[in-house]
Structure formats: C-alpha cells, structure tokens
Amino acid sequence: MRPAELTITRTTTPKEKPNWDQLQFGRVFSDHMFVMDYEEGRGWYDARIVPFGNFEMSPASLVFHYGQTVFEGLKAYKGEDGSIALFRPEQNMKRMNDSNERLSMPNFDSEFVIDAMKQLVALDADWIPPRDGMALYLRPVMFATDAFLGVAPSKTYRFIVMTSPVGAYYEGGMSPVKIAVENEYVRAVKGGTGAAKTAGNYAGAMKAQEVADQEGYDQVLWLDGREQKYIEEVGAMNVFFKVNGEIITPALNGSILPGVTRQSVIQLLKHWDMPITERRISIEELHEAYVRGELEEAFGTGTAAVISPIGELYWKDEHMYINDGEIGPVAQKLYDAITGIQEGKIEDPFGWRNIIK
C-alpha cells in the first residue's frame, strides 16, 4: 500500500554549501529529506519531503532495544550533459524490501519511493558536487518506532531518506588495499541476517575491523560462520578473485549480502564474454592458487568505492601479495565501465541509469 500523496515543504533557511575539496563521507547533509510513516492496519501514510532536521522518539522505541532497522545506500550522479540520474535504484529497493521481510518489517511500494527519491534529488540538485568522481549519496533507512518493551515486531515504523554530498573515493587515484583474513570473529551464518542490510550486522563487525585497523589493514575478509573456511565478504563489500584466467566470486548462500555492484560486475563480465563463476571458494584454495602463482587479481565491489583492488591478503602469518600491489586490468576495466555509465560518459547498454532530469 502506498500513501495517497507526497507533499513537499521547502526549507526557508538553505544551508551554506561545503567546500567540495574537503568533503568527509556522511558528515554533511543536504537541505531536505523524505519521510513517511507506517501503522499496522493503516499502512504507509503522510509521505513528505521536508527540511532536514531532528525528530523526537520515545526512549521505549523498539529500534533502540531489539534492533528492528534496515537501510540502503545509493548515489545520484550528474552527467556531462547536465543530466542527473540514480544508479539502479530498483535493485536497492528490492533488496530493502527483502531485508524488511527478514526483520519482520512491512514492505513498501518501490515505485513510489523511487519517485520520491527522484523528487528529493531534483529539489537538492545543487548539492550534487560539480566534480568528476563526486556524487550525492542517498541513505534510505527504516526503523521501528513502537514504544513497547515486549519482544515482538513493532506495529509502527518510520522510513526516511537523507542525502549527503560525497567526494571521490580515490582522491589520489585508485590504489589497492591491504586485507586481513578474519580467523576469530564471524559476521553471519546461513539462516541468520547476513543477507539483510541491517544495523546489527555492522555493529557485530566493528570489533574485527578495529583490530585490523590497529594492525595496519584497511579491511577484513570474512570467512563463513560455521567452519571459518569459506570466503564470504570483504568488510562492507563483495569480493572477486581472478585465478588462472577465471574470475570467481562466492555464491550467495544466505549469509552474504547480495550487492548491487556485485550484480552489475557479473552482468558486465558476462557481457564481455569473460569467464565468471559464482561458487564456494575456501581460503585454503585461494592460498594454494597464490603459491602456484595463479592468483592474478582480487578486488572488492560496493557502492562507496565501486571497485576496490586488493593488493595484499594476510592469513595465518603469511602475506599474499597480489599483482605486485598494482591495479589489475580486470578491476580497472570494471571501474572505468561502471563509473562511466554512472556519470553518463559512456553508453549504458543495460538501462542502469534512472534519469531524474
């Protein structure tokens, strides 16, 4: 069920734009946000675009106690011709509704929310940084608002979309990252919430990331939660490996987040007739490929970085250096293609750009 209408209230006190050269991710927010509410038996109602600001919540709101919340992340890009577009928003909305289902939260009408996001971006179009590689980041989030301490699904929810201008992920050019394979903590298990984009998954991952930071590594490579043997994700990204000419990515198994960029990479590789396989791959198998000299490339995929080349893997006191710490040709080609489509610089054969104006 969708709300009857979307109302728009423009701010009377527009904020000063930040210095585009000094943007920090998620620190600055645009003038407006989208909000709508849900009540069991009534459905979604009071959809509105309003000035960005705080709102009051009861300390007993269920989200604070039992973690009923899901979120997404996507970007709006300005093309060379002045057009503005979202990148595959329908995939983000589908995944968000899938997350809602897992967390016993209500679904929403994707078309209505995408249209609302497009109106929000159009209203704050001057918040899209006018530089290559920069974008306007959108953060949809839904959370339980019922003031009730019983362990049960909430009967009321709030859905908001805020936007934030973000700089180029690679300010000095794309460079490979160092990854530590996690052997103690686990992120998720099959049957859990690993395939949902929910806050608890990220809270539970922070300790391992904190340890990796202290040891000089950029990200954590997660192994499966049962045997701690099979590769799953890199931090907040999906992961790909090129082994002896074949590109391999862990198959979705219920504990891996189905990334939109991951899906785009697979589609591009198939379009180029490059060998791509989705299957289970163990860290031992990957290490054996490294010893044989067959581990040719590794990279992560996600909304923030698009493609993040991996130059080093650290596992059981051994450093695996990949492609001499350089960006591999597959990673570079994928990065150029996806960012080129996102920014309207090259042809979009898949219809991934959802034009706003």
N, C-alpha and C positions, 0 to 999 in steps of 0.2 A: 504493500500500500504506500502510495506517495502522498506528500502534503498537497493540499489544494492549490497552493500558490507559493511563490518565492517573493518576499518583499526585500527592498533594498533601502537602507538608511546610510547616506553618505556622511563621512566624518566632516565636522566643521573646523577641525584643527589638524590639518595634514602635518605629518612629521617631516623633519628635515631628512633628506636622503643621506646615507652614509658615504664615506669615502670608498669608492668601488675597489681601490687598490688595497684596502685594509680590512676586507670582509673576513669575519670568522664564522664558521659554519654554525647556523642555528642561534646566533646571538642577536640578530636584528630582524624585526618583523614589520610587514607592510601595514598599510593604514586600515585594512578591513579583514574580516574573517567571516566564514559561513558557519551558521549554527542551525540545528534543528533538534527537536526533542521527540521522545517516544514514551508512550504509556500503554501498558497492556490493555487490550480491549478498545483502544482508541487509535493505535498505530502512530505513524510519524506525523508530526504537526508543527506549526509555527516555524517553517523554514524561512531563514532570513540571512541577509548579508548586512553586517553591522560594523561599526568601528571596532578595531581590535582593542581588547581590554580584558580585565579580570572579571570573574563572576563568582558568586558565593555558592558554597556547597556545605551540606551538613557534614560534621565530623563523622557521622554514622554512615555516610555514603558507602555502599558495598564495595566500590572500587578500591577504597583505602584498606579494606580488611581481607578481601578474598580475590582481588586481582582481576576482576572481570573487565578487561580492556584490550582492544586490538588497535593497530594503527597501520598506516601505509606511508610510502614515500615515493613521490614522482616529481617531475620537473616540467616547467614551461620554458620554451626556448624562443628566441627571436631570430628569424631567418634573415638572410642577406637582403631579401626583397622587402623587409619590414613586416612580414607575416609573423604571427605568434601561434605556436602550436604546443599541445601536450603530446608526450610520447607514450602511446599505448595505454591510455587511462582505463580502457575497458578491462585490461588484464589486471590492473591493480584493484579495481572494484570487484572483479570476480574473486580474486584472492582474499579480499577483505571480507566478503560475504562467506567464503569458505572458513575463514578464521572465526567469524561470528557463529557459524554452525558448531564449530568445535568448542567454543566457550559458552554455549547455550545463550547466545545473544540474538536479537532479532535481525533479520536481513533487511535490506533497504533496496529501493529501486535504483539500479546503477545508472540508467539513462538520466534520471532526474538529478542525481548527484553530479554526474559528469557535466551536465548543462549548468548546474550551479557553480561548479569549479571554473568553468569557462567564463561565466559572468564575473566571478570574483577576480580572475586573472585580467580580464578586459578592464575592469574597474581600476585595478592597480598595475596597469601595464607599464607605467613609468617606474615601477620598482624592479623591472627586469634589467639587470646590468647591461649596458651597451658595449660589452666587450666579448671577444671570442672566448669560448670555454666557460662563460658565466651563464647563470640561469636563475629562474625563480623557483625555489623548492616549495612543494606543497606537502603538508603533513595532515592528512585526514586521520582522525582518531575518534574512537567511540568508547564510552565508559559507562559503568553502572552508577546510577545516582540515587537509588532507593535507600532511604535512611532506615536501615534494618540490620541488626547484628546476627540474624539467623543465617546459617549456611544454606543458601538457596539462591537460584538465579534472581537477579533484580527484576522488578516489574516496570522500572523506568530507566531511560538511558538518554545520554546527550551525545550528539555527533557534531564535531566541529572540523573545519578545515582552516588552518592558518598557513600563511605563506612567508617565505624568508628568502631574500636575495643571497645567492651563494657565489663565491668566486670559483675560478678554475681549480679543479682538484690538484692538478700538477702545475703549480705556478712556474717552476723552472724546467718544465718538460717532463714527460713520463719517465719514471725510473723504477726499477724493480725493488720489491720489498723483501724483508727478511721474516721468515715464518718459523715459529716454534711449534713442533708437534706436541699436543697435549696428551700426557700419559696418566694424569691423576684425576682430573675433573672430567665430567661429561656434560654435554649440552642438553641432550634429549634422547629418548628411546622410542621405538616404534610403539604406537598406541598412546603416546604422550602428546605434548603440544608442539613438538618440533616443527611440524608443517604449518603451524599457525603463526602469524606475526603478532605475537602477544608480549606484553612487557616482561612477564616473568622469565621468558627465555633469555632475555638480555640481562636481567638482573643476575641470573644464575651464572652467566658467562663472565661477569666482570672480574671475579677473583682471578681466574686464569689469565685474563688479559692484563691485569695489574702485575702479576708475576712475570709475564712475558715482557712487559714494558721495562721492568726493573733489570731484566737480563739483556736488554738491548734489541728486542724483537718487535716488529711492527704489528703482527697479528698472531693469532693462534689457529692452528689446523686441528679441527675437532675430529676425533675418531668415534666410532659407534659406541653407544652407551652400554652395550651388553658384553661384548668381547674386547672392546677397545683395540680393535684390529682393523676395521674397515674405515676408509676415509669418508667423511661426510661434508663438512663445510670449512671455509676459512673465515673466521671472525663473523662478520655480517655479510659475507659473500659466498656464492657458489664457487666451485673450483674445477679447473680443467687441466689435463696433462697431455702433452704430446709425447708419445712413446713409440719409437721406431716407426715414425710416419703416421701413426694412428692417434687421433685425438679422443681422449677418454674423459668422461665426467661421471661421478657417482649417480646411479639411478635413483630417482625419487622413491623413497621407501616408507614414508610416513613420519620420518624424523628429520627430514631435510626440507628447508623452505624452498618452494618452487619459485625461483627468481624470474622476474620478467626479463631481465637482461640475459639470464641463462637461457631462457626460451628463445630470445632473439638471436643469441650466438649460435645455438643449434640450428635454427632456421637458416641463418646466413651460411653456415658451413655446408649444409645440405644443398643450398642454392649454388654454392661454388663447387659442388661435387668433391668436397674434401671428406676424408673418412672420419666420421664422428660416431662414437659408441657410448651409449648410456648403460653402465653396468656397475656391479660391485667391484671395487678395487681395494686391496689391502695395502697398508703402509709397507709391509714386507715385500709385496710385489713391486711397489714403486721403488723401494730401495734396491732390489735386485736389478731393476732396469737401469738405475743410476750406476751401479757397479759395472754393468755391461756397457755403459756409455750410450744407452738408448733413451735416457730421459732428456728430451731435447728442449722442451718448453714446459712452463707451468704458469698459470695465471688465474686470478680471481675475477668474478663478474658481479657487478652490483650497480644500483642507481647512482651512488655517490661518485665512484671512480670510473664507472663503465667497465673498463678493463684495467686490472692491476697486475702487471707482470711480477712473477716471483723469482727472485734471484738466488735465494738460499732457503733450504729447509734444514732444521736442526732436529734430529731424532736420536735418542739414546746416545748422547755424547758424540754424535757424528754430524759433521757439517756437509750437506749435499749442495754443491754449487752448481747452478743450472745455467747453461748457455753463457758461461763466463760472466755471469752477472749482468748480461745485456738483455735488452728487449728482443724477444723472438719475432720472427716475421709474421707468424700467425696472429700473435697478440697485437702487433702493430696494425695489421690489415683489418682486424676486427674493430679495433679502436677507431681507426680512420673511417670505416664504413658506418658504424653506429653513430658516432658524433656527427659525421657528415650528413646523415639522414636527419638526426635530431635538429640540427641547425639549418636544414634546408639547403645545404651546399651541394648535395648530390641527389640523384634520383632515388625516390622511395618506391621500390617495386612491390612492397608489401602493404602499403597503406597504413604505415605505423604512425604517421604524423596526423594528429587530430587537430585540424585548423580551428583556431579561435577567431582570428581576423587577419 
